[in-house]
Amino acid sequence: MELSKIKEIAKKHGLKPGRLTKAELVRSIQHAEGNQSCFGIGSSAMCGQTACTWREDCQLYSGEPFCKAT
């Protein structure tokens, strides 16, 4: 997902994107939504959040092998 779209989502949650990195911004959104703040830490295959909005980007960002949720 493009950073501009992520910033729009952040603003909808009352967050100020400022100069946060993509990972920091997504983690802030995850936290605001009441989810684990785990984007890009390399554990998407084990996190169990198969319906996560960020799953595909997370795997790409952290360099994990891509594993589409079933």
Sequence and secondary structure as in RCSB ss.txt:
>XXXX:A:sequence
MELSKIKEIAKKHGLKPGRLTKAELVRSIQHAEGNQSCFGIGSSAMCGQTACTWREDCQLYSGEPFCKAT
>XXXX:A:secstr
  HHHHHHHHHHTT   TT  HHHHHHHHHHHTTS   TTSS TTTS  TT TTHHHHHHHHT       
